[in-house]
Amino acid sequence: MNDGFLLCSTVDNVDSKTINNIKVMKTKKFVLSESEMPTAWYNIVADMPNKPLPCLDPKTKQPVTFESMSRIFGEELVKQELSTERYIEIPEQVQDLYKIWRPTPVVRAYNLERMLDTPAKIYFKNEGTSPAGSHKPNTAIPQAYYNAKQGIKYLATETGGGQWGSAMSLACQYFNIDLRVYMVKVSCQQKPYRKLLMNAWGANVIPSPSDTTRFGRAVLAEDPDCGGNLGMAISEAVESALEHGDTTRYCLGSVMNHVLMHQTIIGEEALKQMEMAGDDPDVVIGCFGGGSNFAGIGFPFIRRNLIEGKKTRVVAVEPASCPKLTRGEFQYDFGDTAGMTPMMPMFTLGHTFNPSSIHAGGLRYHGAGPIVSQLYKDGLMEAQSVQQLETFSAGMMFANSEGIIPAPESCHAIAVAVREAKKAKEEGKSKTILFNLSGHGMIDLYAYEQYFANNLIDHELPESEIRKAVDQLDKILK
């Protein structure tokens, strides 16, 4: 099977004229059976030529220990965070829950190809088929599982666009865990149905910054109209978890290695599916906030580059209004605004940086995960930034050709896939493009309403705004 074509191999009792009239059928979706679903997550640390620098305890400035990390995260998750094993087996109970929506399909975007009149072949991995509508349950399920196994009864987390909060709410229902979600206030206002989805799965959703934490109250005292950001929401969630003792832990939706590792089931499936299609991507693309869906699609392909000498380009796409990879600096920084998390080696805009209120709320984060940061520093992946209007334009192309309304975050990956397809046309060369559709946008229609009404703008981020936050970072290691 090549180039997506499926041919009839045997036809009995049919004359030659009829055979000639039988249409060749193109395969649209490449779907694995449940028995073919990967049974292990991939830990890219095992194969990195330069291992990431250690995270540091914010009080001692020394590498974090298992004990200090375990006060915030579930113990098994900390073991995975610190592991250098190449593969971590997926527990059977987690595999069973994955099967509610996994394996997810790889889809050939024939209609988008025709719309762009490109010689490129475009595929996408559709992670919007999960109950929460995004890739986020890939790590929410195991995080809830390991915490429940440890006897944890309460979890706290944050969410930007609401995809992570929705996924964690769903996961906690399966394991009878109470969940408190600090949702970035501007996203809570823009996406009320995300909040309702979390409420439907039993979560308590609190717009952040809030008056329920010391940090939230301090922010509101300084700026009562603050719309919040992911760094602030993380601070509130971590504070909430630490104050509720041994029965409560914090869960994170991106950035850290155990989270990124859980997402690699995406790329592990995609490798098999591209083989089914008789094709191999020249470029693999994922949108980028902290790194979860990008790592999920990209890390297994980077493994092939490292081990097999493949030359697949792997591209992270971030908002031009929050360009931590393309305009940030590689330094130790906090993962949250208040400085409560471990200090991480990352490309960052500074933990006090407050990005503009774009509709891709899940990408409004100041830093890149340590693993991604090291890979980018070593030139083992690429990064591009895209303005908001270009992403929505690409999202509408995709919706009008492939019929799926994408999440605003996913539109960033689509925009660069469109760029690559147009470049192939200009050069007169074929190329194979694979991008991760991290989620659908059916609960993000307000963003599209604003786009149709011409109410969205491109935010030009001055260098002075970046320098204001980045220049403060030298102080945190002293």
C-alpha positions in Angstrom: 0.0 0.0 0.0 1.6 3.3 -1.1 0.6 6.9 -1.3 -2.7 6.1 0.4 -4.1 3.9 -2.4 -5.9 0.7 -1.7 -6.2 -1.6 -4.8 -8.6 -4.5 -5.3 -6.5 -7.7 -5.5 -9.0 -10.3 -6.5 -12.3 -9.9 -8.4 -14.2 -13.1 -9.4 -16.7 -13.4 -12.4 -16.3 -9.7 -13.5 -15.5 -8.9 -17.1 -12.5 -6.7 -18.0 -14.6 -3.7 -18.9 -16.2 -3.7 -15.4 -12.7 -4.1 -13.8 -11.5 -1.1 -15.7 -14.4 1.0 -14.4 -13.7 0.1 -10.7 -12.4 3.2 -9.0 -9.2 3.1 -7.1 -10.0 3.9 -3.5 -7.8 6.2 -1.5 -7.2 5.3 2.2 -8.2 8.3 4.3 -7.6 7.0 7.8 -4.8 4.7 9.1 -6.1 3.0 12.2 -4.4 0.6 14.6 -6.2 -2.1 16.4 -6.3 -2.0 20.2 -3.9 -4.9 20.3 -1.4 -2.8 18.3 -1.5 0.1 20.8 2.0 0.8 22.3 2.4 -0.7 25.8 5.3 1.6 26.9 6.0 5.3 27.0 9.3 6.6 25.6 11.7 8.5 27.8 13.9 10.5 25.4 16.4 11.3 28.3 17.9 7.9 27.7 19.0 8.9 24.2 19.9 12.6 24.6 23.5 13.3 23.7 23.5 16.1 26.4 21.3 15.3 29.4 19.2 18.1 30.7 20.6 20.1 33.6 19.0 19.2 37.0 16.1 21.1 38.4 17.0 23.1 41.5 15.4 23.4 44.9 14.2 27.0 45.2 15.4 27.2 48.8 18.8 25.4 48.7 19.6 26.0 45.0 20.8 22.4 45.0 19.5 19.7 42.7 16.0 18.6 43.7 15.7 15.3 45.6 13.1 12.6 45.4 11.9 13.6 48.9 11.5 17.3 48.1 9.7 16.6 44.8 7.4 14.0 46.5 5.9 16.7 48.7 4.4 18.2 45.5 3.9 15.3 43.1 2.9 11.6 43.4 5.9 9.4 44.3 5.7 7.2 41.2 5.5 10.3 39.0 8.7 11.6 40.7 10.5 8.3 39.9 9.5 8.7 36.3 10.6 12.4 36.3 14.1 11.3 37.5 14.3 8.1 35.4 16.9 7.5 32.6 15.3 4.3 31.4 14.4 4.3 27.7 10.9 2.9 28.1 8.4 2.9 31.0 5.7 0.3 30.9 2.1 1.6 30.8 0.1 0.0 33.7 -2.7 -2.3 32.5 -5.5 -0.3 34.1 -4.2 2.8 32.3 -4.1 0.9 29.0 -7.7 -0.2 29.5 -8.8 3.4 30.0 -6.7 4.6 27.0 -8.8 2.2 24.9 -11.8 4.4 25.4 -10.4 6.5 22.6 -7.0 5.1 21.6 -5.5 4.3 19.2 -6.3 7.6 17.5 -6.2 7.8 13.7 -3.6 9.3 11.4 -5.6 11.0 8.6 -4.4 11.9 5.1 -5.7 15.5 4.5 -6.5 15.1 0.8 -9.0 17.9 0.7 -6.5 20.4 2.3 -3.9 19.3 -0.2 -6.3 20.1 -3.1 -7.2 23.4 -1.5 -3.6 24.4 -1.4 -2.8 22.9 -4.8 0.4 21.5 -3.3 2.5 18.5 -4.3 3.0 17.9 -0.6 1.3 15.0 1.2 -0.3 16.2 4.5 -1.2 13.9 7.4 -2.5 14.7 10.8 -2.7 12.7 14.0 -6.2 13.3 15.4 -6.0 13.6 19.2 -9.4 15.4 19.3 -11.2 12.1 19.6 -10.7 11.7 23.3 -13.7 12.3 25.6 -12.1 15.6 26.7 -11.5 16.6 23.1 -7.7 16.8 23.2 -4.4 14.9 23.8 -4.4 15.8 27.5 -6.0 12.6 28.9 -2.9 10.8 27.8 -1.1 12.1 30.9 -4.2 12.9 33.1 -5.2 9.3 33.3 -1.8 8.0 34.5 -1.3 10.9 36.9 -4.6 10.2 38.5 -3.9 6.5 38.6 -0.5 6.8 40.3 -1.9 9.3 42.9 -4.9 7.1 43.7 -2.6 4.1 44.1 -0.6 6.1 46.6 -3.8 6.9 48.5 -4.1 10.5 47.5 -7.7 11.8 47.9 -7.4 15.4 46.6 -5.5 16.9 43.7 -5.0 20.5 42.6 -4.0 21.7 39.2 -4.2 24.7 36.8 -5.5 25.1 33.3 -5.1 27.7 30.5 -7.5 27.1 27.6 -9.3 24.4 29.7 -8.1 21.3 27.8 -5.9 20.2 30.7 -8.4 20.9 33.4 -11.1 19.0 31.4 -8.8 16.0 31.0 -7.8 16.0 34.7 -11.5 16.3 35.7 -12.3 13.2 33.6 -9.4 11.3 35.0 -10.3 12.0 38.6 -13.8 10.7 38.1 -12.3 7.3 37.2 -10.3 7.1 40.4 -12.7 8.9 42.9 -10.4 11.8 43.5 -11.6 15.4 44.3 -10.1 18.0 42.1 -9.6 21.8 42.4 -8.8 23.5 39.1 -7.3 27.0 38.9 -8.3 28.3 35.5 -6.7 31.4 34.0 -9.4 34.1 34.5 -9.4 35.4 30.9 -9.8 31.9 29.5 -12.5 31.2 32.1 -14.3 34.3 30.7 -13.6 33.4 27.0 -14.5 29.7 27.4 -17.4 29.2 29.8 -18.2 25.8 28.3 -14.8 24.5 29.3 -15.6 25.4 32.9 -19.0 23.6 32.6 -17.3 20.5 31.2 -15.0 20.4 34.2 -18.0 20.9 36.5 -19.9 18.1 34.8 -17.0 15.8 35.7 -17.0 16.9 39.3 -14.2 19.5 39.5 -14.3 22.7 41.5 -13.1 25.4 39.0 -11.7 28.7 40.4 -10.8 31.6 38.1 -7.2 32.6 38.7 -6.0 34.9 40.2 -8.4 34.2 43.0 -8.9 35.2 46.7 -8.5 31.5 47.8 -4.7 31.7 48.1 -2.2 34.1 49.5 -0.6 34.6 46.1 -3.9 35.2 44.4 -4.9 37.8 46.9 -1.6 39.6 46.5 -2.0 39.7 42.7 -5.5 41.1 43.0 -4.4 43.7 45.6 -1.9 45.0 43.0 -4.2 44.6 39.9 -7.9 43.9 40.6 -8.5 43.4 36.9 -5.7 41.0 36.3 -6.7 38.4 33.6 -4.1 35.9 34.9 -1.8 33.5 33.1 -0.6 29.9 33.5 2.3 30.9 35.7 -0.1 32.5 38.2 -2.5 29.6 38.0 0.3 27.1 38.7 1.3 29.2 41.8 -2.2 29.0 43.2 -2.5 25.3 42.5 0.9 24.5 44.1 0.1 26.6 47.2 -3.3 24.9 47.5 -1.8 21.5 47.3 1.1 22.2 49.8 -1.3 23.6 52.4 -3.6 20.5 52.5 -1.1 17.9 53.8 -0.4 14.3 52.9 -3.7 13.6 51.3 -3.3 16.2 48.5 -0.9 16.5 45.6 -0.4 18.7 42.6 -0.7 17.6 38.9 0.9 19.4 35.9 -0.3 19.3 32.3 2.9 20.0 30.5 6.6 21.1 30.9 8.0 18.3 33.1 9.5 15.1 31.8 7.0 12.6 33.2 4.2 14.6 31.5 5.9 14.7 28.2 6.8 11.1 28.4 3.2 10.0 28.9 2.3 11.9 25.7 4.8 9.9 23.5 2.1 7.3 22.9 1.0 9.7 20.2 4.2 9.5 18.3 4.7 5.8 18.9 1.3 5.1 17.3 2.1 7.6 14.5 5.3 5.7 13.6 3.3 2.5 13.0 0.6 4.4 11.1 3.0 6.1 8.8 4.5 2.7 8.0 0.9 1.5 7.3 0.5 4.4 4.9 3.8 3.4 3.1 5.1 6.9 3.8 7.6 8.7 6.1 7.4 12.3 7.2 10.0 14.8 6.1 8.7 17.2 8.8 6.7 16.6 12.0 4.9 19.6 13.5 3.3 20.3 16.9 2.0 23.5 18.6 4.0 24.5 21.6 3.0 25.9 25.0 5.1 24.0 27.6 5.8 21.0 25.4 3.3 18.2 26.0 1.6 17.6 22.6 4.8 18.6 20.7 6.8 16.1 22.7 4.1 13.5 22.2 4.3 13.6 18.4 7.9 14.6 18.1 10.1 12.7 20.5 9.7 9.3 18.9 10.7 10.8 15.6 13.7 12.5 17.2 14.7 9.1 18.6 15.0 7.8 15.1 17.1 10.7 14.2 19.4 10.1 17.1 19.6 6.3 16.9 19.0 5.5 13.2 20.4 8.6 11.6 17.1 9.8 10.1 16.8 13.4 9.1 13.2 14.2 9.9 12.7 17.8 10.8 10.7 18.2 14.0 9.2 21.7 14.5 7.6 23.4 17.5 5.2 26.2 16.8 4.5 28.9 19.4 2.5 32.1 19.4 4.4 35.2 18.3 3.0 36.9 21.4 4.6 34.3 23.8 7.8 33.3 22.0 9.9 31.5 24.6 11.8 29.4 22.2 12.3 31.9 19.4 13.0 35.0 21.5 13.5 33.8 25.1 16.8 33.0 26.9 18.1 29.7 28.2 18.4 30.2 32.0 17.2 28.7 35.2 13.7 30.0 36.0 10.7 29.1 38.1 7.8 27.2 36.5 5.3 29.5 38.2 4.9 33.3 38.8 5.3 33.2 42.6 8.5 31.1 42.6 7.2 28.1 44.4 8.1 25.4 41.9 11.6 23.9 41.4 13.9 26.1 39.3 14.2 24.6 35.8 16.7 25.0 33.0 14.6 26.4 30.2 14.2 28.8 27.4 12.1 31.4 29.1 10.6 34.9 28.8 10.8 35.2 32.6 8.3 33.9 35.2 7.0 37.4 35.7 6.2 37.8 31.9 2.5 38.3 31.3 1.5 37.3 27.8 -1.3 39.0 25.8 -4.8 37.5 26.1 -4.7 35.5 22.8 -7.4 32.8 22.4 -4.8 29.9 22.4 -4.9 29.9 26.2 -3.0 26.7 26.5 0.1 28.2 24.8 0.3 31.3 27.1 3.1 30.0 29.2 6.4 31.8 29.8 8.8 28.8 29.6 9.7 25.7 27.6 10.1 22.3 29.4 13.7 21.4 30.3 13.8 18.4 28.0 12.6 20.4 25.0 14.8 23.3 25.9 17.9 21.1 25.9 17.0 19.5 22.6 16.4 22.9 21.0 19.7 24.2 22.5 21.5 21.3 20.9 19.8 21.9 17.4 17.9 18.6 17.5 14.6 20.3 16.7 13.3 23.6 15.2 11.0 26.3 16.4 8.8 28.9 14.6 6.4 31.5 15.9 3.1 32.5 14.3 0.8 35.5 14.7 -2.8 34.9 15.9 -4.5 35.9 12.6 -2.4 33.5 10.5 -3.3 30.7 12.9 -7.1 31.3 12.6 -6.8 31.7 8.9 -5.1 28.3 8.7 -7.7 26.8 11.1 -10.5 27.9 8.8 -8.8 26.4 5.8 -8.6 23.1 7.7 -12.2 23.3 8.9 -13.5 24.1 5.3 -11.5 21.3 3.8 -11.3 18.5 6.3 -14.5 19.3 8.2 -12.9 19.5 11.7 -12.9 22.8 13.6 -9.5 22.8 15.4 -8.7 24.2 18.8 -7.0 27.6 18.6 -3.8 25.9 20.0 -3.8 23.3 17.2 -4.2 26.1 14.6 -0.6 27.0 15.2 0.6 23.6 14.0 -1.8 23.8 11.0 -0.4 27.2 10.1 3.1 25.9 9.8 1.9 22.8 7.9 0.3 25.2 5.4 3.6 27.1 5.2 5.4 23.9 4.5 2.9 22.9 1.8 3.1 26.2 0.1 6.9 26.1 0.1 6.7 22.7 -1.5 4.5 24.1 -4.3 6.9 27.1 -4.8 9.9 24.7 -5.0 8.0 22.2 -7.2 9.0 19.4 -4.8 6.9 16.8 -3.0 7.3 16.4 0.7 5.5 14.5 3.5 4.1 16.6 6.3 2.7 15.2 9.6 1.2 17.4 12.3 -0.5 16.8 15.6 -4.1 18.0 15.8 -3.9 18.4 19.5 -7.6 18.9 20.0 -10.9 20.0 18.4 -12.4 23.5 18.8 -16.0 22.8 19.4 -15.9 24.4 22.9 -13.8 27.2 21.5 -16.3 28.7 19.2 -16.3 32.0 20.9 -12.8 32.5 19.6 -14.0 31.9 16.1 -16.9 34.3 16.6 -14.4 37.0 17.5 -12.3 36.1 14.4 -15.3 36.3 12.1 -16.2 39.7 13.7 -12.6 41.0 13.0 -12.1 41.5 16.7 -8.8 39.6 16.9 -5.5 41.3 16.4 -1.9 40.4 16.1 0.1 41.3 19.1 3.5 42.9 18.4 5.7 42.0 21.4 8.4 44.7 21.9 11.8 43.5 23.0 11.7 45.8 26.0 8.8 43.8 27.4 10.8 40.6 27.2 13.9 42.2 28.6 11.9 43.6 31.6 11.2 40.0 32.8 14.3 38.2 31.6 16.7 40.7 33.2 15.3 39.8 36.6 16.4 36.1 36.3 20.0 36.7 37.3 18.7 37.4 40.8 17.0 34.1 41.4 20.2 32.0 41.6 21.8 34.3 44.2 
